[in-house]
Amino acid sequence: MQFKSVNLDLSVPRVMGILNVTPDSFSDGGQFYQKEHALRQAEKMIKDGAHFIDIGGESTRPGAKPVSLQEELDRTIPAVESISSTFDTIVSIDTSKPQVMLEAVAAGAALINDVRALQEDDALQVAASTGANVCLMHMQGQPRSMQVSPHYHDVVDDVAAFLAERVAACEAAGISRTQILIDPGFGFGKTLSHNYQLLDRLEELHSLKIPLLVGMSRKSMIGNVLKRDVNDRQAGSIAAATIACIKGAQIHRVHDVKETVDALKIVSAMRTDFEYK
């Protein structure tokens, strides 16, 4: 898949490192709020094997408060500029705001990662105008209320139908199918049971013939099974990523880059003519 000047082979599983330049994200809020800290964390994740750095300036955890346009720009654009100009990596902007998309791509971002799947006013048209790749995520409801009694007829079928509709909307707006990723949205408007049904049947989403990005790192679907705090969920997160990789997910959005890269290398070795030395 082409990301600006980078042609990335997605037959090999890839890792996207999470970089939240926010004070309140559920796991790393406040840690990388300053540009210098963000730059150091990006460097570490790239050295650990990340091919993407996903920069977010607004928390989308359940109950999160909205952030103004100017505040999100002030948080994200300096990080996008510094990381894209310093490192040979694919920078992703995690936003739903059209103006943030526009300025982030101008600053060096090659991927727009939108939890609202380009459904905000003008988002679809603005994303198309940038020429950037897009990731469309499924979310039932909005971050502040999405975990209040989510319900589905069949969670996998419903998620697949939504993503198919959004892919069609992108194509109608001029975004090529070759520029699109899809994300089932683990933890976004889904119960614990819904999340594990999605993971169990993840391969069914390949019927859309679009590369699949997944993000389960440190989420409550891990913590609620293990009964562990958010920063003590590494093993469970890696297990979930390994299962998703076996089921064909191409990109894994994670906090623990080095450990996840190691786990995915084991899956890749199982699939190839690996020389055991």
C-alpha positions in Angstrom: 0.0 0.0 0.0 1.3 3.4 -0.9 1.6 6.1 1.8 2.9 9.2 0.1 6.5 8.2 -0.8 6.4 5.0 1.2 5.3 1.7 -0.4 4.6 -0.7 2.5 4.2 -4.4 2.0 1.1 -5.4 4.0 1.6 -9.1 3.4 3.8 -8.7 6.5 2.1 -7.6 9.7 2.9 -4.1 10.7 2.7 -2.1 13.9 1.4 1.4 14.5 2.7 3.0 17.6 0.2 5.1 19.6 1.3 8.7 20.5 -1.3 10.6 22.4 -0.4 14.3 22.8 -3.2 14.7 25.3 -3.5 15.2 29.1 -6.3 12.7 29.5 -6.0 9.6 27.2 -6.8 6.4 29.1 -3.3 4.9 29.2 -0.6 7.4 28.3 -2.4 10.7 28.9 0.0 13.5 29.9 3.2 11.5 29.2 4.0 12.9 25.7 2.2 16.2 25.9 5.3 18.2 25.2 6.8 18.2 21.7 10.2 17.0 22.9 8.8 14.1 24.8 6.6 13.2 21.8 9.7 13.2 19.6 11.7 11.0 21.9 8.8 8.5 22.2 8.3 8.4 18.4 12.1 7.7 18.0 11.8 4.8 20.5 8.8 3.3 18.8 10.4 3.5 15.4 13.6 1.8 16.7 11.4 -0.9 18.3 9.9 -1.6 14.9 6.8 0.6 14.3 6.1 1.6 10.7 3.4 4.1 11.7 3.2 6.7 14.4 -0.4 7.6 15.2 -0.7 11.1 16.7 -3.9 12.0 18.6 -4.8 15.2 20.3 -8.3 14.4 21.6 -9.1 11.5 23.9 -11.8 9.1 22.7 -12.0 7.0 25.8 -15.5 6.5 27.2 -16.8 9.7 28.8 -14.0 11.9 27.3 -14.7 15.6 27.0 -14.6 17.2 23.6 -11.6 19.3 22.6 -11.8 22.6 20.7 -10.4 22.8 17.2 -7.7 25.2 18.2 -6.6 23.1 21.1 -6.4 20.0 19.0 -4.4 21.9 16.3 -2.0 23.2 19.0 -1.4 19.7 20.3 -1.0 17.8 17.1 0.5 19.9 14.3 3.8 20.6 16.0 4.2 16.8 16.7 3.2 15.9 13.1 5.7 18.4 11.7 8.6 17.4 13.9 8.2 13.7 13.6 7.6 13.6 9.8 10.6 15.9 9.2 12.9 14.0 11.6 12.1 10.4 10.9 11.5 8.2 7.8 8.1 6.8 9.0 4.4 7.0 8.2 2.7 9.6 10.3 -1.0 9.1 11.0 -3.3 11.8 12.4 -6.0 10.5 14.7 -8.8 13.0 14.3 -12.4 13.6 13.2 -12.0 17.3 12.5 -11.7 18.3 8.9 -9.4 21.3 9.6 -7.0 19.1 11.7 -7.0 16.6 8.8 -6.1 19.3 6.3 -3.3 20.9 8.4 -1.9 17.6 9.5 -1.5 16.3 6.0 0.1 19.6 5.0 2.5 19.1 7.9 3.5 15.6 6.8 0.8 13.1 7.8 0.1 10.4 5.2 -2.8 8.7 6.9 -6.1 10.1 8.4 -7.3 7.8 11.1 -10.9 8.7 12.0 -12.9 7.0 14.7 -16.0 8.5 13.1 -15.2 7.2 9.7 -15.4 10.6 8.0 -19.0 11.2 9.0 -18.5 14.7 10.4 -19.6 17.7 8.3 -17.1 18.2 5.4 -14.8 15.4 6.6 -15.2 13.2 3.6 -14.7 16.0 1.1 -11.7 17.4 3.0 -10.0 14.0 3.4 -10.5 13.4 -0.4 -8.9 16.7 -1.2 -5.7 15.9 0.8 -4.9 12.8 -1.3 -4.0 11.0 2.0 -4.9 7.5 2.9 -7.8 7.0 5.3 -8.7 4.6 8.0 -12.4 4.1 8.6 -13.4 2.9 12.1 -16.7 1.6 13.3 -18.2 3.2 16.4 -21.7 2.9 17.7 -22.7 6.3 19.3 -20.2 8.9 20.5 -17.3 8.7 22.9 -19.1 10.2 25.8 -22.0 7.8 25.6 -20.9 4.9 23.4 -20.7 2.4 26.3 -24.3 3.0 27.4 -26.2 -0.2 26.4 -24.7 -0.9 23.0 -26.7 -3.4 21.0 -26.5 -5.2 17.6 -28.5 -7.6 15.6 -25.2 -9.4 14.8 -22.1 -7.4 15.8 -19.8 -8.7 13.0 -22.5 -8.4 10.3 -23.5 -5.0 11.5 -19.9 -3.7 11.7 -19.1 -5.1 8.2 -22.2 -3.5 6.7 -21.3 -0.1 8.2 -17.7 -0.3 7.0 -18.9 -1.3 3.5 -21.2 1.7 3.3 -18.4 4.0 4.4 -16.0 2.5 1.8 -18.6 3.2 -0.8 -19.0 6.8 0.4 -15.2 7.3 0.2 -15.1 5.9 -3.4 -18.0 8.2 -4.4 -16.1 11.2 -3.0 -13.0 10.3 -5.0 -10.9 8.3 -2.5 -9.5 5.3 -4.2 -10.2 1.9 -2.7 -6.4 1.4 -2.6 -6.1 4.3 -0.1 -8.5 2.8 2.5 -8.0 0.8 5.7 -10.8 -0.4 7.9 -11.0 -0.8 11.7 -13.8 -2.7 13.5 -13.5 -0.4 16.5 -12.8 -2.7 19.4 -14.1 -1.0 22.6 -16.1 1.7 20.7 -19.8 1.1 21.5 -19.3 -2.6 22.2 -19.8 -4.8 25.3 -17.2 -7.3 26.4 -19.1 -10.0 24.5 -19.3 -7.9 21.3 -15.5 -7.3 21.4 -14.7 -11.0 21.7 -17.2 -12.0 19.1 -15.5 -9.6 16.7 -12.1 -11.0 17.6 -13.3 -14.6 17.2 -14.8 -13.9 13.7 -12.3 -11.2 12.6 -11.5 -13.0 9.4 -15.1 -12.4 8.1 -14.2 -8.8 7.6 -11.7 -9.7 4.9 -14.8 -10.2 2.7 -14.6 -6.4 2.2 -11.2 -6.9 0.5 -9.7 -3.8 2.4 -6.6 -4.0 4.6 -7.6 -4.4 8.3 -6.3 -2.3 11.2 -7.0 -3.4 14.7 -6.5 -1.7 18.1 -7.0 -3.6 21.3 -4.0 -2.4 23.2 -4.6 -2.0 27.0 -8.4 -1.6 26.5 -11.1 -2.6 28.9 -11.8 -5.8 26.9 -8.3 -6.9 28.1 -8.6 -5.4 31.6 -12.0 -6.8 32.4 -10.9 -10.4 31.6 -7.6 -10.2 33.5 -8.8 -7.9 36.3 -5.8 -5.7 35.8 -5.2 -2.0 35.8 -4.6 -0.2 32.4 -0.8 -0.3 32.7 -0.6 -3.9 33.6 -2.3 -5.3 30.5 0.7 -5.9 28.3 0.5 -9.7 28.1 -3.2 -9.7 27.4 -2.8 -7.0 24.7 0.0 -9.0 23.0 -2.2 -12.1 23.1 -5.0 -10.2 21.4 -2.7 -8.8 18.7 -1.3 -12.3 18.1 -4.8 -13.8 17.6 -5.8 -10.9 15.3 -2.6 -11.4 13.3 -3.3 -15.1 12.9 -6.8 -14.1 11.6 -5.2 -11.8 9.0 -5.2 -8.3 10.5 -2.4 -6.4 8.7 -1.9 -3.4 11.0 -1.8 -3.4 14.8 -2.2 -0.2 16.7 -0.4 -0.6 20.1 1.3 1.0 23.0 3.9 -1.8 23.5 5.6 -1.7 20.2 8.7 -3.8 20.8 6.9 -6.7 22.4 4.1 -6.7 19.8 6.6 -6.7 17.0 8.3 -9.7 18.5 5.0 -11.6 18.8 4.0 -10.8 15.2 7.4 -12.0 13.9 6.6 -15.4 15.4 3.3 -15.5 13.5 5.1 -14.5 10.3 7.7 -17.2 10.9 4.9 -19.8 11.2 3.5 -18.7 7.8 6.7 -18.6 5.8 9.6 -20.9 4.8 11.5 -19.8 7.8 15.1 -21.1 8.2 15.6 -22.3 11.7 19.2 -21.8 12.7 
